[in-house]
Amino acid sequence: METKKCTKLRFFALGVAFWCFCLMTFAQSVNVKGTVVDSHGESIIGASVIQKGNPSVGTVSDLEGNFQLKITGKNPVIVVSYVGMRATEVKVVPGKPVKVTLEEDNAALEEVVVVGYGQQKKASLVGSITQTSGKVLERTGGVSDLGSALTGNL
């Protein structure tokens, strides 16, 4: 009776060890190093590099366009993007450095408007643009700040 328990316990321990080994095999991480350049061979600073299907794993390229990222999964793919450039997907080969060349996307650039606090799509930017002069603002009396002076004049 005691040997039956030992045999069952050994079988169970062997099963757990095999299961852990399988999980470690499927969850292997790959260290990806690479460079992001434009069509002229110039490095792109601040390009976004993320793992496809897992946007929480990502980084940006440095001053020389280099990046380093640790990704997991079977057949890993990275997505490289930058404002005004077409996003590019690259299949990662473990141990091999990646060189990504981004092409300009003028159509996408026309849809983006850079504002003082970030960037927005052109369609979501609502309002009008006008100008005024210092003389018009001087006529506004009893106002303590520039924002109040602009109100009503524009």
DSSP file with accessible surface (Angstrom, degrees, kcal/mol):
  #  RESIDUE AA STRUCTURE BP1 BP2  ACC     N-H-->O    O-->H-N    N-H-->O    O-->H-N    TCO  KAPPA ALPHA  PHI   PSI    X-CA   Y-CA   Z-CA
    1    1 A M     >        0   0  181      0, 0.0     4,-1.5     0, 0.0     5,-0.1   0.000 360.0 360.0 360.0 -41.2    0.0    0.0    0.0
    2    2 A E  H  >  +     0   0  137      1,-0.2     4,-1.9     2,-0.2     5,-0.1   0.865 360.0  52.6 -66.2 -36.2    2.8    2.4    0.9
    3    3 A T  H  > S+     0   0  107      1,-0.2     4,-2.4     2,-0.2    -1,-0.2   0.835 104.3  57.0 -70.6 -30.5    4.6    1.7   -2.5
    4    4 A K  H  > S+     0   0  145      2,-0.2     4,-2.4     1,-0.2    -1,-0.2   0.918 107.5  47.8 -64.7 -40.9    1.4    2.6   -4.3
    5    5 A K  H  X S+     0   0  134     -4,-1.5     4,-2.6     2,-0.2    -2,-0.2   0.914 112.3  49.0 -65.3 -42.7    1.3    6.0   -2.7
    6    6 A C  H  X S+     0   0   54     -4,-1.9     4,-2.6     2,-0.2    -2,-0.2   0.905 111.3  50.0 -63.7 -40.5    5.0    6.6   -3.5
    7    7 A T  H  X S+     0   0   86     -4,-2.4     4,-2.5     2,-0.2    -2,-0.2   0.925 112.5  46.4 -65.1 -43.8    4.4    5.6   -7.1
    8    8 A K  H  X S+     0   0  151     -4,-2.4     4,-2.6     2,-0.2    -2,-0.2   0.909 113.0  50.3 -64.2 -40.5    1.4    7.9   -7.4
    9    9 A L  H  X S+     0   0  119     -4,-2.6     4,-2.6     2,-0.2    -2,-0.2   0.917 111.8  47.0 -65.8 -41.4    3.3   10.7   -5.8
   10   10 A R  H  X S+     0   0  182     -4,-2.6     4,-2.6     2,-0.2    -1,-0.2   0.912 112.3  50.4 -64.8 -42.2    6.3   10.3   -8.1
   11   11 A F  H  X S+     0   0  159     -4,-2.5     4,-2.3     2,-0.2    -2,-0.2   0.924 112.2  47.4 -62.5 -42.3    4.0   10.1  -11.1
   12   12 A F  H  X S+     0   0  142     -4,-2.6     4,-2.4     2,-0.2    -2,-0.2   0.929 112.7  48.6 -64.2 -45.1    2.3   13.3  -10.0
   13   13 A A  H  X S+     0   0   58     -4,-2.6     4,-2.4     1,-0.2    -2,-0.2   0.897 111.1  50.7 -62.8 -40.1    5.6   15.1   -9.4
   14   14 A L  H  X S+     0   0  120     -4,-2.6     4,-2.4     2,-0.2    -1,-0.2   0.912 109.8  50.6 -64.2 -40.9    6.9   14.0  -12.8
   15   15 A G  H  X S+     0   0   39     -4,-2.3     4,-2.3     2,-0.2    -2,-0.2   0.916 111.0  48.1 -62.7 -43.0    3.7   15.3  -14.5
   16   16 A V  H  X S+     0   0   64     -4,-2.4     4,-2.5     2,-0.2    -2,-0.2   0.924 111.8  50.0 -64.7 -42.6    4.1   18.7  -12.7
   17   17 A A  H  X S+     0   0   58     -4,-2.4     4,-2.2     1,-0.2    -2,-0.2   0.920 111.4  48.5 -62.8 -42.0    7.8   18.9  -13.8
   18   18 A F  H  X S+     0   0  139     -4,-2.4     4,-2.3     2,-0.2    -2,-0.2   0.922 110.8  50.8 -64.0 -42.4    6.9   18.1  -17.4
   19   19 A W  H  X S+     0   0  160     -4,-2.3     4,-2.1     1,-0.2    -2,-0.2   0.923 110.6  48.8 -62.0 -44.0    4.1   20.7  -17.4
   20   20 A C  H  X S+     0   0   56     -4,-2.5     4,-2.3     1,-0.2    -1,-0.2   0.900 109.8  52.3 -63.4 -39.5    6.5   23.4  -16.0
   21   21 A F  H  X S+     0   0  126     -4,-2.2     4,-2.1     1,-0.2    -2,-0.2   0.920 108.6  50.5 -62.7 -42.0    9.1   22.5  -18.7
   22   22 A C  H  X S+     0   0   36     -4,-2.3     4,-2.2     1,-0.2    -1,-0.2   0.913 110.0  50.0 -62.8 -42.4    6.5   22.9  -21.4
   23   23 A L  H  X S+     0   0   87     -4,-2.1     4,-1.8     1,-0.2    -1,-0.2   0.915 110.5  49.6 -63.2 -41.2    5.4   26.3  -20.1
   24   24 A M  H  < S+     0   0  130     -4,-2.3    -1,-0.2     1,-0.2    -2,-0.2   0.889 110.0  52.0 -65.7 -35.1    9.1   27.4  -20.0
   25   25 A T  H >< S+     0   0   56     -4,-2.1     3,-0.9     1,-0.2    -2,-0.2   0.930 113.5  42.3 -67.4 -42.7    9.6   26.2  -23.6
   26   26 A F  H 3< S+     0   0  142     -4,-2.2    47,-0.3     1,-0.2    -1,-0.2   0.775 112.7  54.0 -76.6 -24.0    6.6   28.1  -25.0
   27   27 A A  T 3< S+     0   0   65     -4,-1.8    -1,-0.2    -5,-0.2    -2,-0.2   0.025  74.9 146.7-100.9  29.1    7.3   31.3  -23.0
   28   28 A Q    <   -     0   0  126     -3,-0.9    45,-0.9    44,-0.1     2,-0.3  -0.398  41.0-137.3 -65.7 138.8   10.9   31.7  -24.2
   29   29 A S  E     -A   72   0A  61     43,-0.2     2,-0.4    -2,-0.1    43,-0.3  -0.746  10.1-152.2-100.3 148.0   11.9   35.3  -24.5
   30   30 A V  E     -A   71   0A  22     41,-3.9    41,-2.8    -2,-0.3     2,-0.7  -0.972  10.4-139.4-119.7 130.3   13.9   36.7  -27.3
   31   31 A N  E     -A   70   0A  81     -2,-0.4     2,-0.5    39,-0.2    64,-0.5  -0.826  23.4-162.6 -90.1 116.4   16.1   39.8  -27.0
   32   32 A V  E     -A   69   0A   3     37,-3.8    37,-2.7    -2,-0.7     2,-0.4  -0.880  10.8-179.4-106.1 128.0   15.7   41.9  -30.1
   33   33 A K  E     +A   68   0A 120     -2,-0.5    65,-2.4    35,-0.2     2,-0.3  -0.956  19.5 135.8-121.0 144.6   18.2   44.6  -31.1
   34   34 A G  E     -Ab  67  98A   7     33,-2.1    33,-2.4    -2,-0.4     2,-0.4  -0.980  41.8-112.9-169.8-177.7   17.9   46.8  -34.1
   35   35 A T  E     -Ab  66  99A  45     63,-2.3    65,-3.0    -2,-0.3     2,-0.5  -0.985  16.1-148.4-134.2 142.3   18.1   50.1  -35.9
   36   36 A V  E     + b   0 100A   0     29,-2.4     8,-2.3    -2,-0.4     2,-0.3  -0.955  26.2 166.2-114.2 124.8   15.4   52.3  -37.5
   37   37 A V  E     -Cb  43 101A  10     63,-2.8    65,-2.7    -2,-0.5     6,-0.2  -0.893  29.7-121.1-131.2 163.5   16.3   54.4  -40.5
   38   38 A D  E >   - b   0 102A  27      4,-2.4     3,-2.0    -2,-0.3    65,-0.2  -0.307  47.8 -83.8 -92.7-175.1   14.4   56.4  -43.2
   39   39 A S  T 3  S+     0   0   53     63,-0.6    64,-0.1     1,-0.3    -1,-0.0   0.693 130.1  54.3 -66.8 -15.6   14.6   55.8  -46.9
   40   40 A H  T 3  S-     0   0  140      2,-0.1    -1,-0.3     3,-0.0     3,-0.1   0.371 120.0-107.1 -96.1   1.5   17.7   58.0  -47.1
   41   41 A G  S <  S+     0   0   49     -3,-2.0     2,-0.3     1,-0.3    -2,-0.1   0.506  73.4 141.0  86.0   5.2   19.5   55.9  -44.4
   42   42 A E        -     0   0  128      1,-0.1    -4,-2.4    -5,-0.0    -1,-0.3  -0.621  57.3-109.8 -81.6 139.0   19.2   58.6  -41.7
   43   43 A S  B     -C   37   0A  52     -2,-0.3     2,-0.6    -6,-0.2    -6,-0.3  -0.355  25.3-134.8 -68.5 146.8   18.4   57.3  -38.2
   44   44 A I    >   -     0   0   11     -8,-2.3     3,-0.6    20,-0.1     2,-0.4  -0.917  14.3-148.9-107.1 120.1   15.0   57.9  -36.8
   45   45 A I  T 3  S+     0   0   87     -2,-0.6    17,-0.2     1,-0.2    18,-0.1  -0.733  77.1  12.3 -89.2 130.0   14.9   59.2  -33.2
   46   46 A G  T 3  S+     0   0   37     15,-1.7    -1,-0.2    -2,-0.4     2,-0.2   0.685  78.0 162.1  82.6  20.3   11.8   58.2  -31.2
   47   47 A A    <   -     0   0    0     -3,-0.6    14,-1.7    15,-0.2     2,-0.4  -0.485  41.3-118.3 -70.7 141.1   10.3   55.6  -33.5
   48   48 A S  E     -DE  60  81B  43     33,-2.6    33,-2.4    12,-0.2     2,-0.5  -0.691  29.9-173.4 -84.8 129.1    7.8   53.4  -31.7
   49   49 A V  E     +DE  59  80B   0     10,-3.0    10,-2.7    -2,-0.4     2,-0.3  -0.978  14.0 162.7-125.4 114.8    8.7   49.6  -31.5
   50   50 A I  E     -DE  58  79B  51     29,-2.3    29,-3.1    -2,-0.5     2,-0.4  -0.916  42.3-105.0-130.0 159.3    6.1   47.2  -30.1
   51   51 A Q  E >   -DE  54  78B  18      6,-2.3     3,-2.0     3,-0.7    27,-0.2  -0.699  44.9-111.2 -81.2 130.7    5.4   43.5  -30.2
   52   52 A K  T 3  S+     0   0  107     25,-2.8    25,-0.3    -2,-0.4    -1,-0.1  -0.402 102.5  13.2 -64.2 130.7    2.5   42.7  -32.5
   53   53 A G  T 3  S+     0   0   80     -2,-0.1    -1,-0.3    -3,-0.0    25,-0.1   0.383 122.0  68.9  85.0  -5.7   -0.4   41.5  -30.5
   54   54 A N  E X   +D   51   0B  53     -3,-2.0     3,-2.1     3,-0.1    -3,-0.7  -0.582  53.5 173.3-143.0  76.1    1.1   42.7  -27.2
   55   55 A P  E 3  S+     0   0B 101      0, 0.0    -1,-0.1     0, 0.0    -3,-0.1   0.625  73.3  72.4 -66.9  -9.0    1.2   46.5  -27.1
   56   56 A S  E 3  S+     0   0B 104      1,-0.1     2,-0.7    -5,-0.1    -6,-0.0   0.642  87.2  71.1 -78.6 -11.7    2.4   46.5  -23.5
   57   57 A V  E <  S+     0   0B  34     -3,-2.1    -6,-2.3    -6,-0.2     2,-0.3  -0.900  76.7 110.1-105.1 106.3    5.8   45.3  -24.7
   58   58 A G  E     -D   50   0B  39     -2,-0.7     2,-0.3    -8,-0.2    -8,-0.2  -0.984  35.8-173.9-165.0 172.8    7.5   48.2  -26.5
   59   59 A T  E     -D   49   0B  49    -10,-2.7   -10,-3.0    -2,-0.3     2,-0.3  -0.903  24.5-113.5-158.4-179.3   10.2   50.8  -26.6
   60   60 A V  E     -D   48   0B  87     -2,-0.3     8,-0.2   -12,-0.2   -12,-0.2  -0.930  34.3-101.9-126.3 155.2   11.4   53.8  -28.7
   61   61 A S        -     0   0    3    -14,-1.7   -15,-1.7    -2,-0.3     6,-0.2  -0.451  37.4-131.1 -75.4 149.2   14.5   54.2  -30.7
   62   62 A D    >   -     0   0   71      4,-2.7     3,-1.9   -17,-0.2   -16,-0.3   0.004  42.8 -68.8 -87.1-164.3   17.4   56.3  -29.2
   63   63 A L  T 3  S+     0   0  122      1,-0.3   -18,-0.1   -18,-0.1   -20,-0.1   0.751 135.9  44.1 -63.1 -25.9   19.4   59.1  -30.7
   64   64 A E  T 3  S-     0   0  116      2,-0.1    -1,-0.3   -20,-0.1   -20,-0.1   0.307 121.2-105.0 -98.6   6.5   21.2   56.8  -33.2
   65   65 A G  S <  S+     0   0    0     -3,-1.9   -29,-2.4     1,-0.3     2,-0.2   0.540  76.2 139.9  83.2   6.6   17.9   55.0  -34.1
   66   66 A N  E     +A   35   0A  63    -31,-0.2    -4,-2.7    -5,-0.1     2,-0.3  -0.531  26.4 179.4 -85.1 151.3   18.8   51.9  -32.1
   67   67 A F  E     -A   34   0A  11    -33,-2.4   -33,-2.1    -6,-0.2     2,-0.3  -0.968  15.3-160.9-144.5 159.8   16.4   49.9  -30.0
   68   68 A Q  E     +A   33   0A 105     -2,-0.3     2,-0.3   -35,-0.2   -35,-0.2  -0.985  17.2 170.9-143.2 134.2   16.5   46.9  -27.7
   69   69 A L  E     -A   32   0A  14    -37,-2.7   -37,-3.8    -2,-0.3     2,-0.6  -0.999  27.3-142.4-148.4 140.9   13.4   44.9  -26.7
   70   70 A K  E     +A   31   0A 135     -2,-0.3     2,-0.3   -39,-0.2   -39,-0.2  -0.935  32.1 174.1-107.9 114.5   12.7   41.6  -24.9
   71   71 A I  E     -A   30   0A   1    -41,-2.8   -41,-3.9    -2,-0.6     2,-0.3  -0.824  14.7-153.4-120.3 161.2    9.7   39.8  -26.5
   72   72 A T  E     +A   29   0A  62     -2,-0.3   -43,-0.2   -43,-0.3     2,-0.1  -0.806  40.6  66.2-126.1 168.9    8.1   36.5  -25.9
   73   73 A G  S    S-     0   0   34    -45,-0.9     2,-0.4   -47,-0.3   -46,-0.1  -0.299  79.2 -59.5 110.2 168.4    6.0   34.0  -27.9
   74   74 A K  S    S+     0   0  169      1,-0.2    -2,-0.1    -2,-0.1   -48,-0.0  -0.718 116.2   2.0 -89.3 135.2    6.3   31.7  -30.9
   75   75 A N  S    S-     0   0  109     -2,-0.4    -1,-0.2     1,-0.1    18,-0.1   0.971  90.6-150.9  52.8  61.7    7.2   33.4  -34.3
   76   76 A P        -     0   0   13      0, 0.0    16,-2.5     0, 0.0     2,-0.4  -0.329  14.8-168.4 -68.8 144.4    7.5   36.9  -32.7
   77   77 A V  E     - F   0  91B  36    -25,-0.3   -25,-2.8    14,-0.2     2,-0.3  -0.992   5.7-154.3-131.0 137.6    6.8   40.0  -34.9
   78   78 A I  E     -EF  51  90B   0     12,-2.7    12,-2.7    -2,-0.4     2,-0.5  -0.844   6.2-146.5-110.7 152.0    7.5   43.6  -34.1
   79   79 A V  E     -EF  50  89B  25    -29,-3.1   -29,-2.3    -2,-0.3     2,-0.5  -0.980  12.7-165.6-117.6 123.5    5.7   46.7  -35.4
   80   80 A V  E     +EF  49  88B   0      8,-3.0     8,-2.7    -2,-0.5     2,-0.3  -0.935  16.2 166.0-112.2 129.6    7.7   49.9  -36.0
   81   81 A S  E     +E   48   0B  43    -33,-2.4   -33,-2.6    -2,-0.5     2,-0.3  -0.960  13.9 175.8-143.2 159.2    6.0   53.2  -36.6
   82   82 A Y    >   -     0   0   99      3,-0.4     3,-2.2    -2,-0.3   -35,-0.1  -0.965  45.8 -83.7-158.8 149.5    6.7   56.9  -36.6
   83   83 A V  T 3  S+     0   0   66     -2,-0.3     3,-0.1     1,-0.3    26,-0.1  -0.334 117.1  14.0 -60.8 128.4    4.6   60.0  -37.4
   84   84 A G  T 3  S+     0   0   16      1,-0.3    21,-2.7    21,-0.1     2,-0.3   0.483 112.4  95.9  85.4   3.4    4.6   60.6  -41.2
   85   85 A M  B <  S-G  104   0C  30     -3,-2.2    -3,-0.4    19,-0.3     2,-0.3  -0.895  80.6-105.7-124.3 153.5    5.9   57.1  -41.9
   86   86 A R        -     0   0  132     17,-2.7    17,-0.4    -2,-0.3     2,-0.1  -0.615  40.1-114.4 -75.2 133.4    4.2   53.9  -42.9
   87   87 A A        -     0   0   65     -2,-0.3     2,-0.4    -6,-0.1    -6,-0.2  -0.418  33.9-155.1 -66.0 142.2    4.1   51.4  -40.0
   88   88 A T  E     -F   80   0B  43     -8,-2.7    -8,-3.0    -2,-0.1     2,-0.4  -0.980   8.2-148.1-127.3 134.0    6.2   48.3  -40.8
   89   89 A E  E     -F   79   0B 112     -2,-0.4     2,-0.4   -10,-0.2   -10,-0.2  -0.858  17.0-171.4 -99.6 136.1    5.9   44.7  -39.4
   90   90 A V  E     -F   78   0B  33    -12,-2.7   -12,-2.7    -2,-0.4     2,-0.4  -0.994  20.4-133.9-131.7 127.5    9.1   42.7  -39.1
   91   91 A K  E     -F   77   0B 138     -2,-0.4     2,-0.4   -14,-0.2   -14,-0.2  -0.651  29.4-129.8 -77.8 132.9    9.4   39.0  -38.3
   92   92 A V        -     0   0    6    -16,-2.5   -17,-0.1    -2,-0.4    -1,-0.0  -0.702  15.3-161.0 -91.8 130.6   12.1   38.5  -35.6
   93   93 A V    >   -     0   0   79     -2,-0.4     3,-2.1     3,-0.3    -2,-0.0  -0.960  33.9-112.9-106.0 116.7   14.9   35.9  -36.1
   94   94 A P  T 3  S+     0   0   89      0, 0.0   -62,-0.1     0, 0.0   -64,-0.0  -0.219  97.5  11.0 -54.2 133.5   16.5   35.1  -32.7
   95   95 A G  T 3  S+     0   0   82    -64,-0.5   -63,-0.1     1,-0.2    -3,-0.0   0.386 103.5 107.6  82.9  -4.3   20.1   36.3  -32.4
   96   96 A K    <   -     0   0  139     -3,-2.1    -3,-0.3     0, 0.0   -63,-0.2  -0.919  69.9-124.1-110.6 126.1   19.9   38.4  -35.6
   97   97 A P        -     0   0  102      0, 0.0     2,-0.4     0, 0.0   -63,-0.2  -0.332  24.4-132.7 -66.6 151.0   19.9   42.2  -35.5
   98   98 A V  E     -b   34   0A  15    -65,-2.4   -63,-2.3     2,-0.0     2,-0.5  -0.869  15.6-166.9-108.8 133.8   17.0   43.9  -37.2
   99   99 A K  E     -b   35   0A 153     -2,-0.4     2,-0.5   -65,-0.2   -63,-0.2  -0.976  12.2-167.5-119.0 115.9   17.3   46.9  -39.6
  100  100 A V  E     -b   36   0A   3    -65,-3.0   -63,-2.8    -2,-0.5     2,-0.6  -0.902   7.0-162.8-108.2 126.3   14.0   48.6  -40.3
  101  101 A T  E     -b   37   0A  64     -2,-0.5     2,-0.4   -65,-0.2   -63,-0.2  -0.943  10.9-155.3-108.4 116.7   13.6   51.1  -43.1
  102  102 A L  E     -b   38   0A   0    -65,-2.7   -63,-0.6    -2,-0.6     2,-0.3  -0.760   6.4-145.0 -93.6 137.1   10.5   53.3  -42.8
  103  103 A E        -     0   0   92     -2,-0.4   -17,-2.7   -17,-0.4     2,-0.0  -0.755  25.9-101.3 -98.8 147.4    9.0   54.8  -45.9
  104  104 A E  B     -G   85   0C  93     -2,-0.3     2,-0.4   -19,-0.2   -19,-0.3  -0.339  26.1-161.6 -66.1 144.8    7.3   58.2  -45.9
  105  105 A D     >  +     0   0   41    -21,-2.7     4,-1.6     1,-0.1     3,-0.3  -0.790  11.7 176.7-129.2  85.6    3.5   58.3  -45.9
  106  106 A N  H  > S+     0   0   96     -2,-0.4     4,-1.6     1,-0.2     5,-0.1   0.823  77.9  59.3 -63.2 -31.5    2.5   61.8  -47.1
  107  107 A A  H  > S+     0   0   57      1,-0.2     4,-0.6     2,-0.2    -1,-0.2   0.922 107.3  46.2 -64.9 -41.3   -1.2   61.0  -47.0
  108  108 A A  H >4 S+     0   0   32     -3,-0.3     3,-0.7     1,-0.2     4,-0.3   0.856 108.1  57.4 -68.9 -32.6   -1.1   60.2  -43.3
  109  109 A L  H >< S+     0   0   86     -4,-1.6     3,-1.2     1,-0.2    -1,-0.2   0.865 100.1  57.4 -68.0 -33.3    0.9   63.3  -42.6
  110  110 A E  H 3< S+     0   0  140     -4,-1.6    -1,-0.2     1,-0.2    -2,-0.2   0.743 102.5  56.4 -69.3 -20.1   -1.8   65.5  -44.1
  111  111 A E  T << S+     0   0  101     -3,-0.7    11,-3.7    -4,-0.6     2,-0.4   0.520  95.4  79.4 -88.1  -6.2   -4.3   64.1  -41.6
  112  112 A V  E <   -H  121   0D  43     -3,-1.2     2,-0.5    -4,-0.3     9,-0.2  -0.873  56.2-169.3-109.5 135.2   -2.2   65.1  -38.5
  113  113 A V  E     -H  120   0D  38      7,-3.1     7,-2.2    -2,-0.4     2,-0.5  -0.989  17.8-140.0-120.9 124.7   -2.0   68.5  -37.0
  114  114 A V  E     -H  119   0D 115     -2,-0.5     5,-0.2     5,-0.2     2,-0.2  -0.744  26.1-176.9 -86.2 123.6    0.6   69.2  -34.4
  115  115 A V  E >   -H  118   0D  31      3,-2.0     3,-1.8    -2,-0.5    -2,-0.0  -0.701  42.8 -92.8-114.9 171.8   -0.8   71.3  -31.6
  116  116 A G  T 3  S+     0   0   89      1,-0.3     3,-0.1    -2,-0.2    -2,-0.0   0.714 123.2  39.1 -60.3 -20.4    0.9   72.8  -28.5
  117  117 A Y  T 3  S-     0   0  178      1,-0.1     2,-0.3     0, 0.0    -1,-0.3   0.146 129.9 -57.9-119.1  20.1    0.0   69.8  -26.3
  118  118 A G  E <  S-H  115   0D  40     -3,-1.8    -3,-2.0     2,-0.0     2,-0.3  -1.000  73.0 -55.6 145.8-143.9    0.4   66.8  -28.7
  119  119 A Q  E     -H  114   0D 107     -2,-0.3     2,-0.3    -5,-0.2    -5,-0.2  -0.980  40.8-173.9-139.2 149.7   -1.0   65.9  -32.0
  120  120 A Q  E     -H  113   0D  56     -7,-2.2    -7,-3.1    -2,-0.3     2,-0.1  -0.963  34.4 -97.3-137.1 156.6   -4.5   65.4  -33.3
  121  121 A K  E >>  -H  112   0D 132     -2,-0.3     3,-0.9    -9,-0.2     4,-0.7  -0.478  36.1-121.4 -70.6 147.3   -6.2   64.1  -36.5
  122  122 A K  G >4 S+     0   0  130    -11,-3.7     3,-1.0     1,-0.3    -1,-0.1   0.874 110.6  58.6 -59.4 -36.4   -7.2   67.0  -38.7
  123  123 A A  G 34 S+     0   0   98    -12,-0.3    -1,-0.3     1,-0.2   -11,-0.1   0.812 105.0  49.7 -65.9 -29.1  -10.8   65.9  -38.7
  124  124 A S  G <4 S+     0   0   71     -3,-0.9     2,-0.8     2,-0.0    -1,-0.2   0.562  85.9  97.5 -89.1  -5.9  -11.0   66.2  -34.9
  125  125 A L    <<  -     0   0   76     -3,-1.0     2,-0.4    -4,-0.7    -5,-0.0  -0.736  56.9-177.5 -85.2 109.3   -9.5   69.7  -34.8
  126  126 A V        +     0   0  135     -2,-0.8     2,-0.3     2,-0.0    -2,-0.0  -0.902  32.6  59.7-112.6 137.3  -12.5   72.0  -34.6
  127  127 A G        -     0   0   75     -2,-0.4     2,-0.3     2,-0.0    -2,-0.0  -0.857  69.7 -89.7 141.6-175.9  -12.3   75.8  -34.6
  128  128 A S        -     0   0  110     -2,-0.3     2,-0.4     2,-0.0    -2,-0.0  -0.896  24.1-130.8-129.7 163.3  -11.1   78.7  -36.7
  129  129 A I        +     0   0  173     -2,-0.3     2,-0.3     2,-0.0    -2,-0.0  -0.940  34.3 153.9-117.2 133.7   -7.9   80.6  -36.9
  130  130 A T        -     0   0   88     -2,-0.4     2,-0.3     2,-0.0    24,-0.1  -0.900  26.9-135.9-145.5 174.4   -7.7   84.3  -36.9
  131  131 A Q        -     0   0  178     -2,-0.3     2,-0.3     2,-0.0    -2,-0.0  -0.944  13.7-174.0-136.9 159.6   -5.2   87.0  -36.0
  132  132 A T        -     0   0   56     -2,-0.3     2,-0.3    22,-0.0    22,-0.0  -0.883  18.5-122.9-142.1 173.4   -5.2   90.3  -34.1
  133  133 A S     >  -     0   0   59     -2,-0.3     4,-1.6     1,-0.1     3,-0.2  -0.749  27.1-109.5-119.1 168.2   -2.8   93.1  -33.4
  134  134 A G  H  > S+     0   0   44     -2,-0.3     4,-2.1     1,-0.2     5,-0.2   0.841 115.2  60.3 -64.1 -33.2   -1.4   94.7  -30.2
  135  135 A K  H  > S+     0   0  162      1,-0.2     4,-1.2     2,-0.2    -1,-0.2   0.896 103.9  49.6 -64.0 -39.0   -3.4   97.9  -30.8
  136  136 A V  H  4 S+     0   0   33      1,-0.2     4,-0.4    -3,-0.2     3,-0.3   0.914 112.0  48.2 -66.0 -40.3   -6.7   96.0  -30.7
  137  137 A L  H >< S+     0   0   40     -4,-1.6     3,-0.9     1,-0.2    -2,-0.2   0.834 105.3  59.0 -70.3 -30.1   -5.7   94.3  -27.4
  138  138 A E  H 3< S+     0   0  158     -4,-2.1    -1,-0.2     1,-0.2    -2,-0.2   0.824  96.9  61.9 -66.8 -30.0   -4.6   97.7  -25.9
  139  139 A R  T 3< S+     0   0  191     -4,-1.2     2,-0.8    -3,-0.3    -1,-0.2   0.702  81.3  94.0 -69.8 -17.8   -8.2   99.0  -26.4
  140  140 A T    <   -     0   0   42     -3,-0.9     3,-0.4    -4,-0.4     2,-0.2  -0.650  68.1-163.1 -77.8 111.7   -9.5   96.3  -24.1
  141  141 A G        +     0   0   65     -2,-0.8     3,-0.1     1,-0.2    -2,-0.1  -0.644  58.1  22.4-100.0 153.5   -9.5   98.1  -20.7
  142  142 A G  S    S+     0   0   94     -2,-0.2     2,-0.4     1,-0.2    -1,-0.2   0.757  83.9 133.3  72.2  23.6   -9.7   96.7  -17.2
  143  143 A V        -     0   0   54     -3,-0.4    -1,-0.2     1,-0.1     3,-0.0  -0.909  39.9-165.9-111.4 135.5   -8.4   93.3  -18.2
  144  144 A S        +     0   0  122     -2,-0.4     2,-0.3    -3,-0.1    -1,-0.1   0.656  68.1  34.7 -96.6 -14.9   -5.7   91.6  -16.1
  145  145 A D  S  > S-     0   0   86      1,-0.1     4,-1.5     0, 0.0     3,-0.2  -0.936  76.3-115.6-140.0 163.4   -4.6   88.8  -18.4
  146  146 A L  H  > S+     0   0  112     -2,-0.3     4,-2.2     1,-0.2     5,-0.2   0.871 110.4  59.1 -65.2 -37.2   -4.1   88.1  -22.1
  147  147 A G  H  > S+     0   0   40      1,-0.2     4,-1.4     2,-0.2    -1,-0.2   0.909 107.0  47.0 -60.4 -41.0   -6.7   85.4  -22.3
  148  148 A S  H  4 S+     0   0   59      1,-0.2    -1,-0.2     2,-0.2    -2,-0.2   0.869 110.0  53.5 -69.3 -35.1   -9.4   87.8  -21.1
  149  149 A A  H  < S+     0   0   11     -4,-1.5     4,-0.2     1,-0.2    -2,-0.2   0.871 108.2  50.4 -67.5 -33.8   -8.2   90.4  -23.6
  150  150 A L  H >X S+     0   0   52     -4,-2.2     3,-1.4     2,-0.1     4,-1.1   0.821  88.8  97.4 -72.7 -30.0   -8.5   87.9  -26.5
  151  151 A T  T 3< S+     0   0  112     -4,-1.4    -3,-0.0     1,-0.3    -4,-0.0  -0.387  97.1   9.9 -62.5 127.9  -12.1   87.0  -25.4
  152  152 A G  T 34 S+     0   0   77     -2,-0.2    -1,-0.3     2,-0.1    -2,-0.1   0.144 116.2  77.1  90.0 -22.6  -14.5   88.9  -27.6
  153  153 A N  T <4        0   0   64     -3,-1.4    -2,-0.2    -4,-0.2    -3,-0.1   0.646 360.0 360.0 -90.6 -19.3  -11.9   90.2  -29.9
  154  154 A L     <        0   0  111     -4,-1.1    -2,-0.1   -24,-0.1   -22,-0.0  -0.445 360.0 360.0-103.5 360.0  -11.4   87.0  -31.9
